[in-house]
Each structure stands twice: as C-alpha cells, then as structure tokens.
Amino acid sequence: MNMDHDHPIASISIMRFLMGFLLALSLFLLELGVSQIVLAGDTHCKEVLNSGRLISNPDDECLSEGIYYFLVALSRGPFASMRSQVESHVAWILTGVIYGVLGGILATFIRRFAVGIFLGIHAMGLVILTLMAYLSNYIV
C-alpha cells in the first residue's frame, strides 16, 4: 500500500489548522492587549474619582458600565463572570486556546467562509459573555 498519496492531504490539513489556530490566537491577543489597556485607564479614573481629586470630565475619562463589561468579556472570554474563581492569567491562556482551536477547526473544514463564520461566532459569543458578566453581579 502506497502512503505517499495520503501524506500531502494530511499535511495541507495540518497546515490549515495551524494557520487558523494562529490567526484566531493573534486576534485574541490583540483584543486582550487593547482591552487590558483600556481597563487599566478605567481603574485609574475610578481611583482618581474615589480619592476626591478633580479630573476634567469624569464621563470622558471613565467607562460606562456596558463598555466595562464588554471589555471584561473581551479579555476573559468564558470566564467573564464576576463570580468566576479563575485567575486572569489562567483565563487568558484558556481563552486563547479555545479561540485557536475554534479557528483551526473552522479553517480545516469550512474553507471559503471560515473567517466570516469565526467572526460571527465570536460576535455572538461576546454578546452572551457581556450579558453574563453584567448579570453575574445581580444573580446570587
């Protein structure tokens, strides 16, 4: 039995998986970095407000509640709930792996529409995770 014909197909499939994995992981890392920078600025704004010092316009400096929970969902993924016991760095690693595997699987099986499907799943997931993070403060 000649195995030479099976090798190129398996190699292409692995390459597509790795490419999808790395693209999805890079998207997550970009989102994580931006959201952490903005959340750090919001933390500073809240510290300044709590200290009693005046800032130019608190509404321009601090985030609204909805944007805050969206950024938390963006950076922590499935661990966005405020009641989650998972540390931030563990949540980042696990969420990055989840994004990567989803991107890799979509790149392997659905070639033409993989990016669109991934972004659609990502957008729907962010809406659900933002709601989950927000509601976790009110549900006991």
Backbone bond lengths (Angstrom), bond angles and torsions (degrees), N, CA, C in turn:
res aa  C-N    CA-C-N  psi(-1)  N-CA   C-N-CA  omega(-1)  CA-C   N-CA-C  phi
1 M - - - 1.445 - - 1.536 108.87 -
2 N 1.287 116.69 129.02 1.443 121.90 -176.81 1.527 109.93 -92.41
3 M 1.325 117.60 118.33 1.463 122.85 -177.14 1.529 112.40 -93.55
4 D 1.343 117.09 -0.03 1.460 119.80 -176.76 1.525 112.11 -66.34
5 H 1.317 118.08 -28.39 1.451 120.34 -178.38 1.521 112.50 -76.43
6 D 1.343 118.43 -26.87 1.457 122.05 -179.18 1.529 111.83 -80.62
7 H 1.302 117.11 -26.86 1.455 121.12 -175.03 1.533 113.96 -63.86
8 P 1.334 120.86 -46.75 1.470 119.14 -179.32 1.528 112.77 -63.67
9 I 1.313 119.01 -35.82 1.460 121.12 -179.78 1.519 109.84 -67.50
10 A 1.330 117.27 -44.29 1.465 120.58 178.55 1.524 110.48 -64.04
11 S 1.314 116.62 -38.34 1.458 121.14 179.60 1.528 111.16 -64.80
12 I 1.334 116.79 -42.22 1.461 120.55 178.55 1.527 110.38 -65.28
13 S 1.315 116.70 -40.29 1.459 120.92 179.43 1.534 111.03 -63.94
14 I 1.316 116.68 -42.17 1.465 120.55 178.07 1.520 110.63 -66.25
15 M 1.320 116.98 -40.35 1.467 120.69 178.50 1.526 111.03 -63.68
16 R 1.318 117.65 -41.21 1.466 120.56 177.39 1.523 110.89 -64.37
17 F 1.334 116.38 -42.41 1.459 119.52 177.99 1.521 110.45 -60.17
18 L 1.323 117.17 -47.56 1.461 120.57 -179.48 1.527 111.74 -63.59
19 M 1.307 116.83 -39.35 1.452 120.31 178.93 1.532 110.24 -64.84
20 G 1.317 117.47 -46.28 1.462 120.96 176.86 1.519 111.85 -63.07
21 F 1.327 116.33 -40.96 1.463 121.33 178.56 1.520 110.59 -59.80
22 L 1.324 116.26 -49.67 1.465 120.35 -177.42 1.520 112.73 -68.30
23 L 1.326 118.01 -36.93 1.460 119.70 177.65 1.535 111.38 -66.37
24 A 1.320 116.43 -42.81 1.466 119.89 178.83 1.529 110.89 -67.01
25 L 1.319 116.84 -40.22 1.461 120.83 178.15 1.522 110.92 -64.55
26 S 1.320 117.45 -40.67 1.470 119.76 178.93 1.528 110.98 -65.98
27 L 1.329 117.97 -36.71 1.467 120.45 175.77 1.526 109.75 -61.98
28 F 1.331 116.81 -45.43 1.462 119.72 179.35 1.521 111.25 -62.21
29 L 1.328 118.12 -43.73 1.461 120.50 -179.01 1.523 111.70 -64.23
30 L 1.316 116.91 -36.95 1.462 120.94 176.16 1.529 110.33 -64.33
31 E 1.326 116.54 -47.57 1.468 121.05 178.70 1.526 110.95 -62.69
32 L 1.318 116.65 -40.27 1.459 121.41 179.99 1.521 110.53 -62.36
33 G 1.312 117.07 -46.93 1.460 120.82 -178.95 1.519 112.32 -62.20
34 V 1.315 116.36 -47.74 1.467 120.11 -179.67 1.528 110.99 -63.71
35 S 1.330 117.11 -44.90 1.465 119.54 -178.23 1.525 111.51 -65.94
36 Q 1.322 118.49 -37.00 1.463 120.58 178.91 1.526 111.55 -68.08
37 I 1.325 117.53 -36.57 1.463 120.61 176.85 1.525 110.42 -64.12
38 V 1.322 116.59 -45.97 1.467 120.52 -179.17 1.527 110.63 -67.47
39 L 1.333 118.36 -40.51 1.469 121.09 178.27 1.528 111.46 -65.17
40 A 1.331 117.70 -35.37 1.469 120.29 176.80 1.529 110.41 -65.09
41 G 1.326 117.11 -39.79 1.463 120.21 176.07 1.516 111.95 -63.72
42 D 1.331 116.62 -37.93 1.463 120.78 177.92 1.523 110.86 -66.86
43 T 1.318 117.41 -39.57 1.461 121.06 177.63 1.525 110.26 -61.83
44 H 1.326 116.10 -43.05 1.464 120.17 177.76 1.525 110.65 -62.39
45 C 1.313 116.85 -42.41 1.467 121.43 179.53 1.529 110.52 -60.43
46 K 1.316 116.43 -44.39 1.468 119.95 -179.65 1.527 111.69 -67.01
47 E 1.336 116.82 -35.31 1.460 120.02 176.64 1.521 110.77 -64.84
48 V 1.327 116.62 -41.60 1.465 120.77 178.54 1.530 110.13 -64.11
49 L 1.324 117.40 -42.69 1.467 120.19 178.60 1.525 111.83 -64.26
50 N 1.326 116.78 -40.10 1.457 120.53 -179.37 1.524 112.41 -71.25
51 S 1.318 117.73 -25.32 1.461 120.47 -179.74 1.528 111.85 -78.58
52 G 1.328 117.23 -13.63 1.450 120.50 178.77 1.513 113.96 91.19
53 R 1.323 117.97 -3.28 1.461 120.36 177.17 1.519 109.27 -74.77
54 L 1.278 115.84 149.04 1.466 120.62 -179.15 1.520 110.43 -85.59
55 I 1.307 115.30 139.52 1.447 120.78 170.62 1.518 107.13 -120.64
56 S 1.308 116.27 164.10 1.460 120.07 -171.86 1.530 112.40 -55.03
57 N 1.293 117.54 -58.64 1.467 121.61 179.34 1.521 107.71 -150.04
58 P 1.335 117.92 107.38 1.470 119.83 -175.59 1.529 113.58 -59.33
59 D 1.328 117.20 -30.58 1.464 118.72 -179.76 1.518 112.17 -68.72
60 D 1.330 116.95 -28.09 1.456 120.40 177.51 1.524 111.58 -79.62
61 E 1.308 116.68 -27.44 1.453 121.22 -174.68 1.530 112.88 -89.77
62 C 1.322 116.97 -47.89 1.463 121.10 -174.71 1.528 111.00 -90.00
63 L 1.326 114.75 153.97 1.465 121.13 -178.74 1.527 110.93 -82.38
64 S 1.316 115.75 150.11 1.455 119.48 171.08 1.529 108.33 -72.19
65 E 1.306 115.59 164.93 1.464 120.38 -177.05 1.536 111.56 -63.08
66 G 1.325 116.74 -41.84 1.461 120.21 -179.63 1.519 112.68 -64.26
67 I 1.316 116.84 -43.23 1.476 120.75 178.77 1.523 109.89 -66.47
68 Y 1.325 116.92 -38.87 1.459 120.43 179.23 1.530 110.56 -58.93
69 Y 1.331 117.09 -49.83 1.470 119.91 -178.40 1.525 111.73 -68.87
70 F 1.326 117.65 -30.94 1.465 120.41 174.58 1.524 110.34 -63.11
71 L 1.321 117.54 -44.26 1.466 120.91 179.58 1.519 111.72 -67.63
72 V 1.325 117.03 -35.05 1.466 119.81 175.40 1.529 109.58 -63.88
73 A 1.329 116.98 -43.49 1.469 120.88 178.64 1.527 110.26 -65.30
74 L 1.317 117.22 -36.45 1.457 121.49 179.66 1.525 111.38 -66.08
75 S 1.310 116.49 -37.01 1.460 118.92 -175.87 1.533 113.93 -90.51
76 R 1.320 118.35 -26.80 1.470 120.07 -176.85 1.517 114.09 -107.95
77 G 1.311 118.42 -8.06 1.456 121.42 177.17 1.506 113.02 59.09
78 P 1.329 118.12 -131.25 1.467 121.19 -177.17 1.531 113.47 -65.40
79 F 1.312 117.04 -9.80 1.458 121.49 -179.22 1.527 110.78 -102.69
80 A 1.334 116.91 29.84 1.463 122.43 -175.50 1.513 113.00 -76.71
81 S 1.294 117.58 -17.35 1.466 120.36 -178.97 1.525 109.70 -58.26
82 M 1.305 116.07 136.84 1.463 120.36 179.46 1.526 111.07 -67.66
83 R 1.292 118.07 -16.29 1.457 122.02 179.06 1.536 111.92 -93.78
84 S 1.311 117.06 1.38 1.461 121.35 -179.35 1.527 109.83 -66.34
85 Q 1.309 116.30 135.04 1.454 122.10 -179.25 1.527 112.22 -92.40
86 V 1.330 117.20 2.95 1.459 121.63 -177.40 1.527 109.29 -80.61
87 E 1.311 116.62 131.20 1.464 121.43 177.73 1.527 110.10 -65.66
88 S 1.330 116.62 155.17 1.465 121.12 -176.11 1.518 112.64 -59.35
89 H 1.316 118.13 -46.92 1.463 119.26 -176.88 1.531 112.12 -65.52
90 V 1.316 117.95 -33.50 1.469 121.10 176.39 1.530 109.56 -69.91
91 A 1.335 116.43 -40.82 1.468 120.44 177.85 1.521 110.60 -62.32
92 W 1.328 117.42 -39.03 1.463 120.80 179.31 1.529 110.91 -64.16
93 I 1.309 116.65 -44.47 1.470 120.21 -178.95 1.526 110.45 -65.51
94 L 1.327 116.75 -48.74 1.466 120.05 -178.45 1.528 111.73 -64.51
95 T 1.317 117.56 -40.56 1.466 120.49 178.96 1.525 110.53 -66.60
96 G 1.324 117.62 -39.66 1.462 120.59 176.52 1.518 112.24 -61.04
97 V 1.328 116.53 -41.22 1.467 120.74 177.91 1.534 110.28 -66.01
98 I 1.334 117.17 -41.56 1.472 120.60 179.01 1.522 110.27 -61.77
99 Y 1.335 116.97 -46.86 1.467 120.95 177.55 1.521 110.64 -58.87
100 G 1.330 116.41 -46.95 1.457 120.77 -177.50 1.517 112.88 -62.06
101 V 1.311 116.94 -45.42 1.467 120.32 -179.62 1.525 110.57 -64.80
102 L 1.334 117.15 -42.41 1.464 119.70 177.19 1.526 111.07 -61.11
103 G 1.326 116.76 -45.02 1.467 120.22 177.76 1.514 112.57 -63.44
104 G 1.330 116.75 -39.10 1.457 120.64 178.91 1.517 112.85 -66.71
105 I 1.313 116.17 -42.68 1.467 120.25 178.97 1.520 110.90 -64.34
106 L 1.329 116.52 -44.98 1.469 119.45 179.41 1.521 111.50 -64.54
107 A 1.322 117.63 -37.68 1.463 120.63 179.52 1.527 111.28 -67.06
108 T 1.313 117.11 -29.34 1.464 120.82 -178.91 1.523 112.14 -77.13
109 F 1.328 116.95 -43.63 1.456 120.03 -171.36 1.517 115.19 -96.33
110 I 1.299 117.53 -36.06 1.457 120.65 -174.68 1.527 107.59 -119.07
111 R 1.306 117.02 91.08 1.459 120.58 -170.26 1.518 113.74 -72.82
112 R 1.299 118.22 -48.03 1.462 120.88 -171.84 1.514 113.62 -70.82
113 F 1.306 116.67 -40.10 1.452 120.58 -171.87 1.525 113.24 -111.90
114 A 1.330 117.68 17.06 1.466 121.05 -174.18 1.524 112.20 -60.12
115 V 1.318 118.27 -43.63 1.460 120.71 -178.12 1.530 110.57 -66.54
116 G 1.317 116.86 -45.73 1.462 120.43 179.18 1.514 112.71 -62.51
117 I 1.320 116.34 -42.83 1.461 120.06 178.90 1.526 110.30 -65.89
118 F 1.336 116.92 -42.06 1.465 120.43 178.55 1.526 110.68 -61.05
119 L 1.326 117.66 -47.24 1.466 120.62 -179.79 1.520 111.91 -65.12
120 G 1.338 117.60 -35.08 1.463 120.75 176.01 1.517 111.74 -65.62
121 I 1.326 116.87 -45.74 1.470 120.97 177.48 1.519 109.78 -62.78
122 H 1.316 116.06 -40.58 1.469 121.22 179.55 1.528 110.80 -63.05
123 A 1.314 117.83 -45.06 1.471 121.63 -179.83 1.527 111.15 -64.32
124 M 1.338 116.72 -45.53 1.469 119.45 178.17 1.524 110.79 -63.53
125 G 1.319 116.50 -40.18 1.458 120.42 178.00 1.513 112.31 -62.73
126 L 1.336 116.99 -40.38 1.463 119.96 178.84 1.525 112.10 -64.39
127 V 1.320 116.88 -38.54 1.464 119.87 177.36 1.528 109.67 -62.95
128 I 1.310 116.88 -47.00 1.475 121.15 -179.71 1.528 110.48 -64.01
129 L 1.337 117.56 -43.70 1.462 120.31 -178.63 1.525 112.22 -68.72
130 T 1.336 117.22 -34.57 1.462 120.43 176.44 1.521 110.18 -64.60
131 L 1.322 116.88 -44.60 1.468 120.24 176.47 1.523 111.60 -62.75
132 M 1.325 116.36 -39.90 1.458 120.91 179.21 1.532 110.49 -63.93
133 A 1.325 117.56 -42.64 1.460 120.84 179.21 1.522 110.99 -65.33
134 Y 1.321 116.43 -41.49 1.462 120.42 -179.79 1.529 111.44 -67.26
135 L 1.327 116.44 -47.47 1.462 120.48 -176.08 1.524 112.75 -72.09
136 S 1.332 118.13 -20.75 1.460 120.30 -179.90 1.528 112.42 -64.73
137 N 1.331 116.29 -20.15 1.470 119.27 176.74 1.522 112.27 -75.59
138 Y 1.321 116.95 -24.82 1.454 121.49 -173.42 1.525 114.47 -106.25
139 I 1.310 116.72 -17.88 1.471 121.08 179.90 1.503 108.51 -96.31
140 V 1.295 116.04 125.17 1.468 120.06 -177.13 1.490 110.20 -92.56
